[in-house]
Amino acid sequence: MIFRWVPRLIVTGFIVQLAACAPVPDAHKIIAEAEARAVPAIVVAPQGPLSADKSRQLLTRLGVSDALQHQLSIEQALADMPVLSGNSTKVLEDGTATFRAMFRDMNAAKKYINLEYFIFEDVESDGQHLSNLLIAKHRQGVKVRVLYDSFGSSSTDVAVFDRLKKAGIKVLQFNPLNPLLSRGGYAPNSRDHRKILIVDGKVAIVGGVNLSTTYQSSPGKSSGPPGGSAAFWHDTDLELRGPIVNELEALYLQQWEKQDGPELHGARHLAPLGAQGREILHIMGSTPDNKVPLYYTTLLSAMRQAQDRIWLMSAYFVPTRQELEDLEDAARRGIDVRLLLPDDSDSKMALVMQHSHYSDLLKAGIKIYESHNQILHAKTAVIDGVWSVVGSSNFDHRSVVFNDEVDVVVLGRPTGAKLEKIFERDFAKAHVITPEKWRQRPAFQKLRETFEPMWINTFKSSL
């Protein structure tokens, strides 16, 4: 969720900071350079790295085309991102299913619970509140650590954090908005947008679902203002088991140290995890600290290798110029490009920017669907039914330039098929935006889409 009710001074300062918006990196140049040094992709099994030939055979059995295997080799040339086999994934939809899985895993914790969330509130599942669960586990000897973003969680009652701290739980805020509490340089526009739960180093849950009470609403009961308690929020998470959990653990520890968190004794010795399934995954921990925006360049590279279809679900569709170019180019070469986007949002500015691109997208042959009677918050993509990504990154500039994000790429048909079923169901319930319908929209809306983006763009150095 981009903007929530927070003190006016904080919001004003946050928007003013956008005036210094850093330019979006040239992803096409980065991809070309990575492609020039790419070698055949290597899959790491629980017993060790496979040969290039065995990696290719395994990927082929999972339905990964030669083009997407080439894309995988580009990904590995972009950064040191191990591609791990031996994992299992479970798709979690919306707040009820996600919270139940989270609370079940946390209640079963024996050693530790690590949480890293943009929005951290005292949510509840089946009558149990998060704060009560965490304090109870701490009293049982389970180490509990909470890392939350100071802007995303600025509307959370401070009593929630005080109660956790008083109980002895380690609580750390990412980049405090108060400059007097900042560690190092003050960077109010740098935010931790990740959503990560790790329990005992054995199971992890990641995706788009925040620990926000907005996810406690039910489908079909979307009344009231966007983002309000009556609105239903539609989202996607993945529950992961297997060696991939170690990669998330390392990412979490890196983030904790970057924020000068207290020493986590014994947390650095990550035990090797055996196979828990047959899925091949890798983690992208994007951060503005890196020269290469991992999720951004990886997604563009994958779209350019698509041979059949590109289906995207995005909460905030404020694409960069190169994202627009690659989507339109794909559609023009005959790829089935579909976008599932919101018709309502907690960010009216994002909606205006989203609508300002419809004419060009439709002209290129891209199919646009708008969800309704809900707040779409998912960040999901499936390419050719075998390359899937679920995570926290939006299709917008903040996710490229400012935010720390985490996204999971899953290779193979099983998860791709499950996600495509969600897409197909959502497409069937959505409003289809046709060129004819779009031309007939009200004149006032056309004016907003023309002039508001021009005003917004004056605060950005690159679109």
C-alpha positions as CSV (number, residue, x, y, z in Angstrom):
1,M,0.0,0.0,0.0
2,I,1.6,3.2,-1.1
3,F,0.0,6.0,1.0
4,R,-1.9,5.6,4.3
5,W,-3.1,8.1,6.8
6,V,0.0,9.5,8.4
7,P,0.9,12.9,9.8
8,R,0.7,15.6,7.1
9,L,4.2,16.7,7.7
10,I,5.6,13.2,7.0
11,V,3.6,12.8,3.8
12,T,4.6,16.2,2.6
13,G,8.3,15.5,3.2
14,F,7.9,12.2,1.5
15,I,6.4,13.7,-1.7
16,V,8.9,16.5,-1.8
17,Q,11.7,13.9,-1.7
18,L,10.3,12.6,-4.9
19,A,11.6,15.8,-6.6
20,A,15.1,14.3,-6.2
21,C,13.9,11.1,-7.9
22,A,16.9,9.1,-9.2
23,P,16.9,8.2,-12.9
24,V,15.8,4.7,-13.8
25,P,18.8,2.6,-14.9
26,D,19.0,1.6,-18.6
27,A,17.8,-2.0,-18.3
28,H,18.3,-2.8,-21.9
29,K,21.9,-1.9,-21.8
30,I,22.4,-3.9,-18.5
31,I,20.7,-6.9,-20.1
32,A,22.8,-6.7,-23.3
33,E,26.0,-6.6,-21.2
34,A,24.9,-9.6,-19.1
35,E,23.9,-11.5,-22.2
36,A,27.4,-11.0,-23.7
37,R,29.0,-12.7,-20.7
38,A,26.3,-15.3,-20.0
39,V,27.1,-19.0,-19.9
40,P,24.7,-22.0,-19.7
41,A,22.6,-21.8,-16.5
42,I,23.5,-23.9,-13.5
43,V,21.0,-25.4,-11.1
44,V,22.1,-26.1,-7.6
45,A,20.7,-29.3,-6.1
46,P,20.7,-30.0,-2.3
47,Q,23.8,-32.2,-2.9
48,G,25.6,-29.5,-4.9
49,P,25.7,-27.8,-8.3
50,L,24.6,-29.8,-11.3
51,S,26.6,-29.8,-14.6
52,A,25.4,-27.5,-17.3
53,D,24.1,-30.5,-19.3
54,K,22.2,-31.9,-16.3
55,S,20.8,-28.5,-15.5
56,R,19.5,-28.1,-19.0
57,Q,17.9,-31.6,-18.9
58,L,16.2,-30.8,-15.6
59,L,14.8,-27.5,-16.8
60,T,13.6,-29.1,-20.0
61,R,11.7,-31.7,-18.1
62,L,10.0,-29.0,-16.2
63,G,8.9,-27.4,-19.5
64,V,11.3,-24.4,-19.4
65,S,11.9,-23.5,-23.1
66,D,15.4,-22.9,-24.6
67,A,14.5,-19.2,-24.7
68,L,13.7,-19.0,-21.0
69,Q,16.8,-21.1,-20.2
70,H,18.8,-18.5,-22.0
71,Q,17.0,-15.9,-20.0
72,L,18.0,-17.8,-16.8
73,S,21.7,-17.7,-17.9
74,I,21.2,-13.9,-18.3
75,E,19.8,-13.7,-14.8
76,Q,22.8,-15.6,-13.4
77,A,25.1,-13.2,-15.3
78,L,23.3,-10.2,-13.8
79,A,24.1,-11.2,-10.2
80,D,25.0,-14.1,-7.9
81,M,21.6,-15.5,-7.6
82,P,21.7,-19.3,-7.1
83,V,18.9,-21.3,-8.7
84,L,18.0,-24.0,-6.3
85,S,16.1,-27.3,-6.8
86,G,14.5,-29.4,-4.2
87,N,11.9,-26.9,-3.0
88,S,8.1,-27.0,-2.5
89,T,5.8,-24.1,-2.9
90,K,2.2,-23.4,-1.9
91,V,0.2,-20.6,-3.4
92,L,-1.6,-18.5,-0.7
93,E,-4.5,-16.2,-1.8
94,D,-5.6,-13.2,0.1
95,G,-5.5,-12.4,3.8
96,T,-7.5,-15.2,5.3
97,A,-5.5,-18.1,3.8
98,T,-2.2,-16.3,4.2
99,F,-2.7,-15.3,7.8
100,R,-3.9,-18.8,8.7
101,A,-0.7,-20.3,7.2
102,M,1.5,-17.7,8.9
103,F,-0.2,-18.2,12.3
104,R,0.0,-22.0,12.0
105,D,3.8,-21.8,11.1
106,M,4.5,-19.4,13.9
107,N,2.5,-21.4,16.5
108,A,4.6,-24.4,15.5
109,A,8.0,-22.5,15.9
110,K,10.5,-24.2,18.2
111,K,13.6,-22.0,17.7
112,Y,12.9,-18.6,16.1
113,I,10.5,-16.4,14.2
114,N,11.8,-13.7,11.9
115,L,9.4,-11.0,10.5
116,E,10.2,-8.3,8.0
117,Y,7.2,-6.2,6.8
118,F,6.4,-2.9,5.2
119,I,3.2,-2.6,7.3
120,F,3.2,-4.3,10.7
121,E,0.0,-4.2,12.6
122,D,-1.5,-6.3,15.4
123,V,-3.5,-8.5,12.9
124,E,-5.5,-11.5,14.0
125,S,-6.4,-14.9,12.6
126,D,-9.2,-17.1,13.9
127,G,-9.4,-15.0,17.1
128,Q,-5.6,-15.0,17.9
129,H,-3.8,-11.7,17.8
130,L,-0.3,-11.5,16.4
131,S,1.2,-9.7,19.4
132,N,-0.2,-12.3,21.8
133,L,1.2,-15.1,19.6
134,L,4.7,-13.6,19.4
135,I,4.8,-12.9,23.2
136,A,3.6,-16.4,24.0
137,K,6.3,-17.9,21.7
138,H,9.0,-15.7,23.3
139,R,8.0,-16.9,26.7
140,Q,8.4,-20.5,25.5
141,G,12.0,-19.7,24.6
142,V,11.5,-19.0,20.9
143,K,13.6,-16.1,19.6
144,V,11.3,-13.5,18.0
145,R,12.7,-10.7,15.8
146,V,10.6,-8.0,14.1
147,L,11.9,-5.6,11.4
148,Y,9.3,-3.1,10.1
149,D,9.4,-0.1,7.8
150,S,8.9,3.2,9.7
151,F,6.9,4.8,7.0
152,G,4.7,1.8,6.1
153,S,4.0,1.2,9.8
154,S,3.6,4.9,10.8
155,S,-0.1,4.5,11.5
156,T,0.5,1.5,13.8
157,D,-0.3,2.2,17.4
158,V,3.1,2.6,19.1
159,A,1.7,0.7,22.1
160,V,2.0,-2.5,19.9
161,F,5.7,-2.1,19.5
162,D,6.2,-1.0,23.1
163,R,4.4,-4.1,24.3
164,L,6.6,-6.4,22.2
165,K,9.8,-4.6,23.4
166,K,8.7,-4.8,27.0
167,A,8.2,-8.5,26.6
168,G,11.8,-8.9,25.5
169,I,11.2,-9.2,21.7
170,K,13.8,-7.6,19.4
171,V,12.1,-4.9,17.4
172,L,13.9,-2.8,14.8
173,Q,12.5,-0.1,12.5
174,F,13.9,0.4,9.0
175,N,15.1,3.9,8.2
176,P,13.3,5.9,11.0
177,L,11.4,8.9,9.6
178,N,12.5,10.9,12.6
179,P,16.0,12.2,11.5
180,L,17.1,12.2,15.2
181,L,16.8,8.4,15.2
182,S,18.3,7.8,11.8
183,R,21.4,5.6,11.5
184,G,23.9,7.1,9.0
185,G,22.6,9.3,6.3
186,Y,18.9,10.4,6.5
187,A,17.0,8.8,3.6
188,P,13.3,9.1,4.1
189,N,12.5,8.0,0.6
190,S,14.4,4.7,1.0
191,R,11.8,2.1,2.2
192,D,11.7,-1.6,3.1
193,H,8.8,-2.8,1.1
194,R,9.5,-6.5,1.7
195,K,7.0,-9.0,3.3
196,I,8.9,-12.0,4.8
197,L,8.2,-14.5,7.5
198,I,10.8,-17.2,8.3
199,V,10.2,-19.8,11.0
200,D,13.0,-22.1,12.3
201,G,14.9,-21.8,9.0
202,K,12.5,-24.4,7.6
203,V,9.5,-22.5,6.2
204,A,9.1,-19.1,4.8
205,I,6.2,-17.0,3.5
206,V,6.7,-14.1,1.0
207,G,4.7,-12.1,-1.4
208,G,2.5,-9.0,-1.4
209,V,0.4,-9.5,1.8
210,N,1.3,-7.0,4.6
211,L,0.6,-7.6,8.2
212,S,-2.3,-5.2,7.9
213,T,-5.8,-5.3,9.3
214,T,-7.1,-4.4,5.8
215,Y,-6.6,-8.1,4.9
216,Q,-9.1,-9.2,7.5
217,S,-12.1,-8.3,5.3
218,S,-13.9,-10.9,3.2
219,P,-14.6,-11.2,-0.5
220,G,-17.8,-9.6,-1.7
221,K,-17.9,-7.1,1.1
222,S,-16.1,-4.2,-0.6
223,S,-17.9,-1.1,0.6
224,G,-16.5,2.1,1.9
225,P,-13.4,4.0,1.0
226,P,-10.3,2.4,-0.7
227,G,-8.0,1.0,1.9
228,G,-10.7,1.2,4.6
229,S,-11.6,-1.7,6.8
230,A,-14.6,-2.6,4.6
231,A,-12.6,-3.0,1.4
232,F,-11.5,-6.5,0.3
233,W,-7.8,-6.7,-0.6
234,H,-6.9,-9.3,-3.2
235,D,-3.3,-10.5,-3.0
236,T,-0.9,-13.5,-3.4
237,D,1.8,-15.0,-1.3
238,L,4.0,-18.2,-1.5
239,E,4.8,-20.6,1.3
240,L,8.2,-22.1,0.7
241,R,10.1,-25.0,2.0
242,G,13.5,-26.4,1.1
243,P,17.0,-24.9,0.4
244,I,15.5,-21.7,-0.8
245,V,14.6,-20.8,2.8
246,N,18.4,-20.4,3.5
247,E,18.6,-17.7,0.8
248,L,15.7,-15.8,2.4
249,E,17.4,-16.2,5.8
250,A,20.6,-14.7,4.5
251,L,18.7,-11.8,3.0
252,Y,16.9,-11.1,6.3
253,L,20.2,-11.2,8.3
254,Q,21.8,-8.8,5.8
255,Q,18.9,-6.4,6.2
256,W,19.0,-6.6,10.0
257,E,22.8,-5.8,10.0
258,K,22.3,-3.0,7.5
259,Q,20.0,-1.3,10.0
260,D,22.5,-1.9,12.9
261,G,20.2,-4.3,14.6
262,P,21.4,-6.0,17.8
263,E,23.5,-9.1,17.5
264,L,21.5,-12.2,16.6
265,H,23.5,-14.8,18.4
266,G,23.8,-18.1,16.6
267,A,21.7,-16.8,13.6
268,R,24.6,-16.9,11.2
269,H,25.1,-20.6,11.1
270,L,22.5,-21.7,8.5
271,A,22.3,-25.4,8.4
272,P,22.0,-26.9,4.9
273,L,18.5,-27.9,4.0
274,G,17.6,-31.1,2.2
275,A,15.1,-31.5,-0.6
276,Q,11.5,-30.8,0.3
277,G,10.0,-31.0,-3.2
278,R,10.9,-30.7,-6.9
279,E,10.5,-27.0,-7.5
280,I,13.3,-24.8,-8.9
281,L,13.4,-21.4,-7.4
282,H,15.6,-18.4,-6.9
283,I,15.2,-15.2,-4.8
284,M,15.7,-11.7,-5.9
285,G,16.5,-9.3,-3.0
286,S,16.4,-5.9,-4.8
287,T,17.8,-2.9,-3.1
288,P,18.9,0.6,-4.3
289,D,22.3,-0.3,-2.8
290,N,22.9,-2.5,-5.8
291,K,24.0,-1.1,-9.1
292,V,21.8,-3.5,-11.0
293,P,18.0,-3.4,-10.1
294,L,17.5,-7.2,-10.0
295,Y,13.8,-7.6,-10.3
296,Y,13.4,-4.9,-12.9
297,T,16.1,-6.2,-15.3
298,T,15.1,-9.8,-14.7
299,L,11.4,-9.2,-15.5
300,L,12.3,-7.2,-18.6
301,S,14.7,-9.9,-19.8
302,A,12.1,-12.6,-19.2
303,M,9.4,-10.7,-21.1
304,R,11.8,-10.3,-24.1
305,Q,12.3,-14.1,-24.2
306,A,8.5,-14.9,-24.0
307,Q,7.3,-17.1,-26.9
308,D,3.6,-17.4,-26.1
309,R,2.1,-15.3,-23.3
310,I,2.9,-12.7,-20.7
311,W,0.3,-12.3,-17.9
312,L,0.9,-9.6,-15.3
313,M,-1.1,-8.6,-12.2
314,S,-0.1,-5.3,-10.7
315,A,-1.4,-3.2,-7.9
316,Y,0.3,0.0,-8.9
317,F,0.9,0.2,-12.7
318,V,3.2,3.2,-13.2
319,P,5.6,1.7,-15.8
320,T,9.0,3.0,-16.9
321,R,9.5,3.8,-20.5
322,Q,11.4,0.6,-21.1
323,E,8.7,-1.5,-19.4
324,L,6.1,0.0,-21.8
325,E,8.4,-0.6,-24.8
326,D,8.9,-4.2,-23.9
327,L,5.2,-4.9,-23.3
328,E,4.2,-3.3,-26.5
329,D,6.9,-4.9,-28.5
330,A,5.9,-8.3,-27.1
331,A,2.3,-7.8,-28.2
332,R,3.3,-6.7,-31.6
333,R,5.3,-9.8,-32.2
334,G,2.2,-11.9,-31.4
335,I,2.6,-12.6,-27.7
336,D,-0.6,-12.8,-25.7
337,V,0.0,-9.9,-23.3
338,R,-2.6,-9.5,-20.6
339,L,-2.7,-7.0,-17.7
340,L,-4.9,-7.4,-14.7
341,L,-5.0,-4.0,-13.0
342,P,-7.2,-2.3,-10.3
343,D,-10.2,-0.1,-11.0
344,D,-9.9,1.3,-7.5
345,S,-6.9,1.9,-5.3
346,D,-5.6,3.5,-2.2
347,S,-3.5,5.7,-4.5
348,K,-5.6,7.8,-6.9
349,M,-2.3,9.2,-8.3
350,A,-1.3,5.7,-9.4
351,L,-4.7,5.1,-11.0
352,V,-4.4,8.3,-13.1
353,M,-0.9,7.3,-14.2
354,Q,-2.2,3.8,-15.0
355,H,-5.0,5.1,-17.2
356,S,-2.7,7.5,-19.0
357,H,-1.0,4.5,-20.7
358,Y,-4.2,2.7,-21.8
359,S,-4.4,4.2,-25.3
360,D,-0.9,3.1,-26.4
361,L,-1.2,-0.3,-24.7
362,L,-4.5,-1.0,-26.5
363,K,-3.1,0.2,-29.8
364,A,-0.3,-2.3,-29.5
365,G,-2.8,-5.1,-29.0
366,I,-2.4,-5.6,-25.2
367,K,-5.5,-6.9,-23.4
368,I,-6.4,-4.9,-20.3
369,Y,-8.7,-6.2,-17.5
370,E,-9.7,-4.1,-14.5
371,S,-10.7,-5.9,-11.3
372,H,-13.6,-4.5,-9.4
373,N,-15.3,-4.8,-6.0
374,Q,-11.9,-5.2,-4.4
375,I,-8.5,-3.5,-4.0
376,L,-6.0,-5.4,-6.1
377,H,-2.7,-5.5,-4.3
378,A,-1.0,-8.6,-5.9
379,K,2.4,-8.5,-7.7
380,T,2.4,-11.6,-9.9
381,A,3.6,-12.5,-13.4
382,V,3.5,-15.7,-15.4
383,I,5.4,-16.1,-18.7
384,D,4.7,-19.0,-21.0
385,G,3.1,-20.9,-18.1
386,V,6.5,-21.9,-16.7
387,W,8.3,-18.7,-15.5
388,S,6.5,-17.3,-12.6
389,V,7.3,-14.5,-10.1
390,V,5.5,-13.5,-6.9
391,G,6.8,-10.9,-4.5
392,S,6.6,-7.4,-3.2
393,S,7.8,-5.4,-6.3
394,N,5.2,-3.3,-8.1
395,F,5.3,-2.3,-11.7
396,D,6.3,1.2,-10.8
397,H,9.3,3.5,-10.3
398,R,9.5,3.2,-6.5
399,S,10.2,-0.6,-6.7
400,V,13.0,0.1,-9.2
401,V,14.7,3.1,-7.7
402,F,13.9,3.4,-4.0
403,N,12.5,0.3,-2.3
404,D,14.1,-2.8,-0.8
405,E,12.0,-5.6,-2.3
406,V,11.9,-9.4,-2.4
407,D,10.6,-11.5,-5.2
408,V,10.6,-15.3,-5.8
409,V,11.0,-16.8,-9.3
410,V,9.5,-20.3,-9.7
411,L,10.5,-22.3,-12.8
412,G,8.2,-25.1,-14.0
413,R,4.6,-25.8,-14.9
414,P,3.1,-26.8,-11.5
415,T,3.2,-23.4,-9.9
416,G,2.7,-21.6,-13.3
417,A,-0.5,-23.6,-13.8
418,K,-1.8,-22.7,-10.3
419,L,-1.1,-19.0,-10.8
420,E,-2.7,-19.1,-14.3
421,K,-5.9,-20.5,-12.8
422,I,-6.0,-17.5,-10.5
423,F,-5.5,-15.2,-13.5
424,E,-8.2,-17.0,-15.6
425,R,-10.7,-16.7,-12.7
426,D,-9.8,-13.0,-12.2
427,F,-10.0,-12.3,-15.9
428,A,-13.5,-13.8,-16.1
429,K,-14.7,-11.6,-13.2
430,A,-13.0,-8.4,-14.4
431,H,-14.1,-5.6,-16.7
432,V,-12.5,-5.8,-20.1
433,I,-11.2,-2.5,-21.4
434,T,-11.7,-2.5,-25.2
435,P,-10.4,0.3,-27.5
436,E,-14.0,1.3,-28.2
437,K,-14.9,1.5,-24.5
438,W,-11.8,3.4,-23.8
439,R,-12.5,6.0,-26.5
440,Q,-16.0,6.6,-25.0
441,R,-14.8,7.4,-21.5
442,P,-15.8,10.8,-20.1
443,A,-14.1,14.0,-21.3
444,F,-13.1,15.0,-17.8
445,Q,-11.3,11.7,-17.3
446,K,-9.4,12.3,-20.6
447,L,-8.3,15.7,-19.3
448,R,-7.1,14.2,-16.0
449,E,-5.1,11.6,-17.9
450,T,-3.5,14.3,-20.1
451,F,-2.6,17.0,-17.6
452,E,-2.1,15.2,-14.2
453,P,0.7,12.9,-15.5
454,M,2.4,16.0,-16.9
455,W,2.3,17.6,-13.5
456,I,3.5,14.5,-11.8
457,N,6.3,14.1,-14.3
458,T,7.8,17.4,-13.2
459,F,8.8,15.7,-10.0
460,K,10.6,12.9,-11.7
461,S,13.8,12.9,-13.6
462,S,12.8,9.8,-15.7
463,L,9.7,8.0,-16.7
